Amino acid sequence: MLDESPRPLLRRLMKWLAPFRAGFGHEAQQIALGQYITGLLGDSARKSMQAMLARVTAPVRYQAFQHFITDAPWDATALWRVLRRELPARAGVVIFDDTGFPKKGDQSVGVARQYTGTLGKIGNCQVAVTATLWSGARAWLIGAALYVPEAWLLDRARCEKARIPTTVVFLKKWELALGLLREALAAGVNVAAVLADAGYGDAAAFRAALHELALAYAVGIASTTSVFRGTPLLTTPTRAARPGRGRPRGPTLARGHTRVHVSALAAALPATAWRRVTWRNGTQAPRAARFVAGRVTPAHDWQRAVAPEVWLLAERSLDGSYDDKFFLIHLPASTSLVRLVTLAHQRWAIEQQYQQLKTELGLDHFEGRTYPGWNRHVALTAVAYAFLQRERLTRLPAVTFETIRAIVQEIFTGLIFASNPRYLEWLAEARELLPLRL
């Protein structure tokens, strides 16, 4: 027996969906919106359109349901704007990452043999760049963009078949992340800091954009990243030092300033320089490692402009179970080591979110092949996930997904009986035939 009647949950769900209905002009689309969201929250093992629809109404309406996702005139971008406006959380750190959607064939939009952490190797998959707002209490998916490999965009026939708009151009993953970040800022989200792994942190242009936006950040970097200790001094040759009419030389590093790989810098430090720091990821058991931090300047392309000085944070396992990790962190020079470690390790929230989105809501279950269909499924999944997170945030004790799924299933059952009154007759017959109390 459930502790809560389906009716209050259904009312809260309908109230949550009310602002989103404005983007759906036709009543049939508004009905399909509710069905799709409740389908995502339901107990289907697969969250494909056909599997979800089978839980709520007769299969003959599948074509209309599919039309809603693939062809109906509504904009997934507008849905994201409403979601960012309606989120209960308006401030926190924004975490960028990418996740893979493994595929068997080669027809799904953007699919290619590419690396994904989902598989831990190169595999046949789609890859999405996501933006997560981590408030410190809950994670909220605030944006997602499909990474479309350049080879796809060079094949116009393939693009037309997948219905990729001609306005879509090739963008690297960090460029997609910056686009999502600007959308969040435009929506009024208060971004305390940006977090990302080395796939983004290794891009100097990504870090430069964060400096231009005056945002704090903590990003992973490769061990081969070159830096200067502190801020390097540059000298500009005088005219007297440049005899003749040759091309003037640019600035050079002052004596004593040399670039060094962050791994070499860390290896040269004595054991006494490393401090043991403990941190906790949510409700998980405390973790510990050794850390050292110092002020450095990234050495990439210094001939054009010297990058701002930032923190280099190095992490070393207590038992040698993993290689040293390195982060560049843009925080004031007075920031404590504990604060640096705490910020760098808030990325854990993205892994928990991916698990919930995929196992609970079927983020990676979409079987359509078109660009509009993929974007609409992901946007609707984000709306369903926000409702689930809102329930967890406001209901005490915290509601579980299993509880919501059971309540939604009761709603589905009611809809099935309402759509076919003969089911009531069959149930009455079953009561007479079966020695069970139904």
C-alpha positions in Angstrom: 0.0 0.0 0.0 1.3 3.4 -0.9 1.7 6.1 1.7 0.4 8.7 -0.6 -2.7 8.9 -2.9 -2.0 9.4 -6.6 -4.2 12.5 -6.6 -1.9 15.0 -4.8 1.1 13.9 -6.9 -0.8 14.2 -10.1 -1.9 17.7 -9.1 1.7 18.7 -8.3 2.8 17.3 -11.6 0.1 19.1 -13.6 1.0 22.4 -11.7 4.7 21.8 -12.6 3.9 21.3 -16.3 1.5 24.3 -16.5 4.3 26.9 -17.5 5.6 24.5 -20.2 2.2 24.1 -21.9 2.4 27.7 -23.3 5.0 26.4 -25.8 2.4 23.9 -27.2 -0.4 25.7 -29.1 -2.4 22.6 -29.9 -4.4 20.8 -27.2 -3.2 17.4 -28.6 0.4 18.5 -28.0 -0.4 19.5 -24.5 -1.9 16.1 -23.8 1.1 14.4 -25.4 3.4 16.5 -23.2 1.7 15.1 -20.1 1.8 11.6 -21.4 5.4 11.8 -22.3 6.5 13.1 -18.9 4.4 10.6 -17.0 5.8 7.9 -19.3 9.3 8.9 -18.4 8.4 8.7 -14.7 6.7 5.3 -15.2 8.0 1.8 -14.7 8.8 0.9 -18.3 12.1 -1.0 -18.5 12.7 0.9 -21.7 11.7 4.6 -22.1 11.1 4.3 -25.8 8.0 6.0 -27.2 6.2 2.7 -27.9 7.0 1.2 -24.5 5.9 4.3 -22.7 2.7 4.7 -24.7 1.7 1.1 -24.1 1.4 1.9 -20.3 -1.2 4.7 -20.8 -3.4 4.1 -23.7 -4.1 2.0 -26.8 -1.3 1.4 -29.3 -3.3 2.8 -32.1 -2.3 6.3 -31.0 1.4 5.6 -31.4 1.7 7.5 -34.7 0.3 10.7 -33.0 2.7 10.2 -30.1 5.6 9.8 -32.5 4.5 12.9 -34.4 4.6 14.9 -31.2 8.4 14.1 -30.8 9.5 14.1 -34.4 7.3 16.5 -36.5 5.0 18.6 -34.4 5.9 22.4 -34.5 7.3 23.1 -31.1 10.8 24.3 -30.1 13.0 22.3 -27.6 15.1 25.5 -27.1 12.0 27.3 -25.8 11.3 24.4 -23.4 14.9 24.8 -22.0 14.3 28.5 -21.5 11.1 27.8 -19.5 12.9 25.1 -17.4 15.7 27.5 -16.5 13.2 30.1 -15.5 11.1 27.7 -13.4 14.0 25.9 -11.5 13.7 26.1 -7.7 17.5 26.6 -7.5 18.9 29.8 -9.0 22.5 29.7 -7.9 25.4 27.2 -7.6 28.3 25.8 -9.5 27.8 24.8 -13.1 29.4 21.4 -14.1 30.2 20.6 -17.7 30.7 17.1 -18.9 29.8 14.8 -21.8 28.1 11.4 -21.8 27.7 8.7 -24.4 24.6 7.1 -25.8 25.8 3.7 -27.2 24.2 2.7 -30.5 24.3 -0.4 -32.6 23.7 1.1 -36.1 25.0 4.2 -37.9 21.7 6.0 -38.7 21.0 7.8 -35.4 22.0 11.5 -35.7 25.6 12.2 -34.7 26.5 8.6 -34.1 30.1 7.7 -34.7 33.0 5.7 -33.3 34.2 8.0 -30.6 35.5 7.9 -27.0 32.9 8.1 -24.2 33.4 7.7 -20.5 30.1 5.7 -20.5 31.9 2.8 -22.2 35.4 3.7 -21.0 36.7 3.3 -24.5 36.0 4.2 -28.2 32.7 2.8 -29.3 29.8 3.5 -31.6 27.7 6.1 -29.8 26.2 9.6 -29.7 27.9 12.1 -27.3 26.0 14.9 -25.5 27.6 17.9 -23.7 25.6 18.7 -20.6 25.4 21.6 -18.2 24.4 20.8 -14.6 23.6 23.3 -11.9 24.8 22.0 -8.5 23.2 24.0 -5.7 24.9 22.0 -3.0 21.6 20.2 -2.2 20.4 19.0 -5.6 21.6 18.8 -9.2 19.6 20.3 -12.0 20.1 19.6 -15.7 20.0 23.1 -17.3 21.2 22.4 -20.8 22.4 19.7 -23.2 23.8 19.8 -26.7 24.4 17.0 -29.2 28.0 16.8 -30.4 27.8 16.4 -34.1 31.1 15.1 -35.6 32.5 17.2 -38.4 32.2 14.3 -40.8 28.5 14.3 -40.4 28.2 18.0 -41.3 30.3 17.5 -44.4 27.7 14.9 -45.7 24.7 17.0 -46.6 22.6 14.0 -47.7 23.1 12.4 -44.3 22.3 15.7 -42.6 19.1 16.1 -44.6 18.0 12.5 -43.7 18.7 13.2 -40.0 17.0 16.7 -40.3 20.0 18.6 -39.1 19.3 22.3 -39.7 21.7 24.1 -42.1 22.5 26.5 -39.3 24.2 23.8 -37.3 28.0 24.1 -37.7 30.8 22.0 -36.2 31.7 23.0 -32.7 34.1 21.4 -30.3 32.8 20.1 -27.0 34.2 23.0 -25.1 32.5 25.4 -27.6 29.2 23.7 -27.0 29.8 24.1 -23.3 30.4 27.8 -23.6 27.1 28.1 -25.5 25.2 26.4 -22.7 27.0 28.6 -20.1 25.9 31.8 -21.9 22.3 30.5 -22.0 22.4 29.9 -18.3 23.8 33.3 -17.6 21.2 34.9 -19.9 18.5 33.1 -17.8 19.7 34.8 -14.7 21.4 31.8 -13.1 24.0 32.9 -10.5 27.1 30.9 -11.5 29.4 30.7 -8.5 32.0 28.7 -10.4 32.5 26.5 -13.4 33.7 22.9 -13.1 34.9 20.6 -15.9 37.4 17.7 -16.5 40.5 17.9 -18.7 38.5 17.5 -21.9 37.5 21.1 -21.3 40.3 22.4 -19.0 43.0 21.6 -21.6 41.4 24.1 -24.0 43.1 27.4 -23.4 40.3 29.2 -25.2 37.7 27.7 -22.9 39.6 29.0 -19.8 40.2 32.4 -21.5 36.4 32.7 -22.1 35.8 32.0 -18.4 38.2 34.8 -17.5 36.4 37.2 -19.8 33.1 36.3 -18.1 34.8 36.9 -14.7 33.9 33.5 -13.5 35.7 31.3 -11.0 36.5 27.8 -12.2 38.2 24.5 -11.3 39.1 22.4 -14.4 41.2 19.3 -14.8 44.2 19.4 -17.0 46.6 16.9 -18.5 49.9 16.1 -16.7 51.8 17.5 -19.8 50.3 21.0 -19.5 53.1 23.6 -19.3 53.1 26.5 -16.8 55.3 29.1 -15.5 55.9 29.4 -11.7 54.1 32.6 -10.7 53.8 35.3 -13.3 56.6 35.4 -15.9 58.4 38.7 -16.7 58.7 39.7 -20.3 61.3 41.9 -21.8 60.9 43.9 -25.0 64.0 44.5 -27.1 64.9 48.1 -27.5 65.4 49.7 -30.9 69.2 49.9 -30.3 69.2 46.2 -29.7 67.6 45.6 -33.0 70.1 46.9 -35.6 69.2 46.8 -39.3 65.8 46.7 -40.9 64.8 43.2 -40.0 61.4 42.4 -38.5 61.2 43.6 -34.9 61.4 40.7 -32.4 58.5 40.2 -30.0 58.8 40.1 -26.2 61.0 37.4 -24.7 61.0 35.8 -21.2 63.2 37.4 -18.7 66.1 35.3 -17.4 65.1 32.6 -15.0 61.6 32.0 -16.3 61.1 28.7 -18.0 58.0 26.6 -18.7 57.6 23.3 -17.0 55.2 20.4 -17.2 52.9 20.3 -14.2 53.9 16.7 -13.6 57.6 17.6 -13.5 56.8 20.5 -11.1 54.9 18.2 -8.7 57.6 15.5 -8.9 60.3 18.0 -7.9 58.5 18.9 -4.6 59.6 17.3 -1.4 57.3 15.0 0.5 56.9 17.6 3.2 55.2 20.0 0.7 52.2 17.7 0.4 49.3 17.9 2.9 46.7 15.3 3.7 43.2 16.7 3.0 39.8 15.0 3.7 36.6 15.8 1.8 33.2 14.3 1.4 31.0 13.8 -1.7 27.5 14.2 -0.5 26.5 11.5 1.9 29.3 9.2 0.9 32.1 8.2 3.2 34.9 10.7 3.7 37.8 10.5 1.2 41.4 11.6 1.6 44.5 12.3 -0.5 47.6 14.4 -0.5 47.6 17.8 -2.1 49.9 20.7 -3.0 49.0 24.0 -4.5 50.9 27.0 -5.9 50.3 30.0 -8.1 51.2 29.5 -11.8 50.6 31.0 -15.2 49.6 28.7 -18.1 52.3 28.8 -20.7 50.2 28.2 -23.8 50.7 30.9 -26.5 52.4 33.3 -24.1 54.0 35.1 -27.0 50.7 36.8 -27.8 49.5 37.5 -24.3 50.3 36.3 -20.8 47.4 34.3 -19.3 46.2 35.3 -15.9 47.9 33.7 -12.9 45.8 30.9 -11.3 46.2 28.1 -8.8 47.7 24.8 -9.8 46.3 22.0 -7.5 48.0 18.6 -7.6 46.5 15.5 -6.0 48.3 12.3 -5.1 46.8 9.1 -3.9 47.6 7.9 -0.4 48.2 4.4 -1.6 49.3 4.8 -5.2 46.0 3.5 -6.5 45.8 6.2 -9.2 48.1 8.6 -11.1 48.5 12.2 -9.9 45.7 14.5 -10.9 46.1 18.2 -11.8 43.7 21.1 -11.8 43.8 24.8 -12.7 41.7 26.8 -10.3 40.7 30.5 -10.7 40.2 31.7 -7.2 41.8 34.6 -5.2 45.5 34.1 -4.1 44.4 34.0 -0.5 42.2 30.9 -1.0 43.0 28.1 1.4 44.1 24.6 0.3 40.9 23.1 1.8 38.7 25.4 -0.2 40.6 24.5 -3.5 40.1 20.8 -2.8 36.5 21.3 -2.0 35.7 23.1 -5.2 37.6 20.8 -7.4 35.8 17.7 -6.0 32.3 19.0 -6.4 32.2 17.4 -9.9 31.0 14.2 -8.3 27.4 15.4 -8.6 27.5 15.0 -12.4 28.1 11.2 -12.1 25.2 10.8 -9.8 23.0 12.8 -12.1 23.9 10.8 -15.2 23.1 7.6 -13.3 19.6 8.9 -12.3 18.9 10.3 -15.7 19.7 7.1 -17.5 18.5 4.4 -15.0 15.4 6.2 -13.8 14.3 8.3 -16.7 15.8 6.7 -19.8 17.9 9.7 -21.0 19.8 7.3 -23.4 16.8 5.2 -24.4 15.6 7.4 -27.3 15.3 5.3 -30.5 14.5 8.1 -33.0 17.1 9.1 -35.5 16.6 12.8 -36.2 18.2 15.9 -34.7 14.8 17.5 -33.6 13.6 14.2 -32.0 16.8 13.8 -30.0 16.7 17.4 -28.7 13.1 17.1 -27.8 13.5 13.9 -25.9 16.4 15.2 -23.9 14.6 18.5 -23.1 11.5 16.6 -21.9 13.7 14.3 -19.8 15.2 17.3 -18.2 11.7 18.6 -17.4 10.8 15.2 -15.8 14.0 15.1 -13.9 13.5 18.7 -12.5 10.0 17.6 -11.3 11.6 14.5 -9.6 14.3 16.7 -8.0 11.8 19.2 -6.9 9.8 16.4 -5.2 12.9 15.2 -3.4 13.8 18.7 -2.3 10.4 19.7 -0.9 8.9 16.4 0.3 9.9 15.3 3.8 11.1 12.7 4.2 12.7 12.8 0.8 10.6 11.0 -1.7 12.2 8.2 -3.7 11.9 7.5 -7.4 10.4 4.1 -6.6 7.6 5.8 -4.7 6.8 8.2 -7.6 7.0 5.4 -10.1 4.5 3.4 -8.1 2.1 6.3 -7.9 2.5 7.1 -11.6 1.7 3.5 -12.3 -1.5 3.8 -10.3 -2.3 6.8 -12.5 -1.6 4.7 -15.6 -3.8 1.9 -14.4 -6.6 4.4 -13.9 -6.2 5.8 -17.4 -6.3 2.3 -18.9 -9.5 1.5 -17.1 -11.0 4.9 -18.1 -10.1 4.3 -21.7 -11.9 0.9 -21.8 -14.8 0.4 -19.4 -14.9 -3.3 -20.3 -11.9 -3.7 -18.1 -14.1 -3.1 -15.1 -16.4 -5.9 -16.2 -13.4 -8.2 -16.6 -12.1 -7.2 -13.1 -15.5 -8.1 -11.6 -15.4 -11.5 -13.3 -11.9 -12.0 -12.0 -13.0 -11.3 -8.5 -15.5 -14.1 -8.7 -13.2 -16.6 -10.3 -10.0 -16.0 -8.3 -9.7 -16.9 -4.6 -7.9 -13.6 -3.9 -8.9 -10.3 -2.4 -8.2 -7.7 -5.0 
